[in-house]
Each structure stands twice: as C-alpha cells, then as structure tokens.
Amino acid sequence: WQGQFTIQLIREFHPKIVHAIDPWIPYYDDKIFNPNVSEMGAKVMPELNKIPNVNVIAQKSEEVYHRFSDNYFDFLYLDGLHTYDQLSLELKLYWQSTVHNS
C-alpha cells in the first residue's frame, strides 16, 4: 500500500534492481474508484527514488513490458489495477520476461 510493500520487499530480498512500474493515475475497477492515486504517486516516487537500486517507471505496465528481454526477471510482483482482465494481460505480457526455473 502506497509503496510500502515495495520497500518491504526490497528490505527482505535485497534485489539487485527493482523496476517500480505504476502510472499513478486515477482508476476505476469493478468496485473501487481511487481518485487519489496521483497524490499517492507524488508521495511514493520521491521515497522510492531515494533507494539506489530502484528504477521508477511512471507508466502503465502494458506500455513498458517490451523494454525487458526474455528471462530478465527472476522475481515479478504485479500490483496493478486489481482486476482479472488487467492481471491476465500483465501475466501474458511479462511471461517471457520472467525466469521460470528459479
């Protein structure tokens, strides 16, 4: 929530690099309208940018997946729009970029 879980993952797993991909724009899903996402992003991005191994990408995940080569990620945490359709799309887009034997 509000970037804290990303920070917790970094502290727990000590990854070489973290790509925090989130457009931080207001969204709708089946049950939730969250108009304050932009404000959260304005608070979270500076905090994440202070961490040397974090690369903040303020875009939609489906707009940037092509930047990552096959087998690039050994850990992938998707925390997006929280809808079945969006998660299915993200899994499909990032599948090739994820190592499957680690």
Stockholm file with secondary structure:
# STOCKHOLM 1.0

chainA/1-102         WQGQFTIQLIREFHPKIVHAIDPWIPYYDDKIFNPNVSEMGAKVMPELNKIPNVNVIAQKSEEVYHRFSDNYFDFLYLDGLHTYDQLSLELKLYWQSTVHNS
#=GR chainA/1-102 SS CTTHHHHHHHHHHCCSCEEEECCCCCEECSSCEETTHHHHHHHHHHHHHTSTTEEEECSCHHHHGGGSCTTCBSCCCCCSSCSHHHHHHHHHHHTTTBCSCC
#=GC SS_cons         CTTHHHHHHHHHHCCSCEEEECCCCCEECSSCEETTHHHHHHHHHHHHHTSTTEEEECSCHHHHGGGSCTTCBSCCCCCSSCSHHHHHHHHHHHTTTBCSCC
//
